[in-house]
Amino acid sequence: EAQVTQNPRYLITVTGKKLTVTCSQNMNHEYMSWYRQDPGLGLRQIYYSMNVEVTDKGDVPEGYKVSRKEKRNFPLILESPSPNQTSLYFCASSLLGQTYGYTFGSGTRLTVV
Amino acid sequence: QKEVEQNSGPLSVPEGAIASLNCTYSDRGSQSFFWYRQYSGKSPELIMFIYSNGDKEDGRFTAQLNKASQYVSLLIRDSQPSDSATYLCAPKGAYSGAGSYQLTFGKGTKLSVIP
């Protein structure tokens, strides 16, 4: 089944404890992206990647890191999480080109206390 | 800064009625337009895609596009309670460069279909 897999689905952590949210897609998509979604603010892009070893900042990159060492994987790293990073996170992937929308992962609900 | 404007709602319609969801966008270079449906706490799900001016129909859904007016809409006929969700409008940019793969999402319109 074609899908984007995120793990974990739920995570509660403490301020300052490094964490990684994994994202993997099995559709050979070039493009991958991370979003956070907060009430009233909609989907805001954190980072995106056009291909292996090619990443760029989105609208809200502060406090986050990413890497794209393999085409299928695009992990999101929070080196020192803070309570303002409590949010619902989505990974998305797509083929490049006008006719392709994004396929989203199931989401990760992160709470930082 | 690319902007996508949607009425946040909630838009309430009775079961069986037509729900009309509207979206305006600022980037005149936008070529393709996507509509996503998002149930509360779930991930966005692609439901419609349109890139030509005019109407595109898929089952109970019709997308309408007017590039000159920078306006795209989604009509849901015979609305069902299961259609109750937030609908996100997402234009895609120009054919080349960064626009060829970036979607800009509106904040969404919350639709409530009353039985």
Interface residues (C-beta under 8 A of the other chain):
Chain A: E30 Y31 G40 L41 G42 L43 Y48 M50 L88 F90 S94 L96 G97 Q98 T99 G101 Y102 T103 F104 G105 S106 G107 R109
Chain B: Q31 S32 F34 Y36 G41 K42 S43 P44 E45 L46 F49 Y51 L88 A90 K92 Y95 S100 Y101 Q102 L103 F105 G106 K107 G108
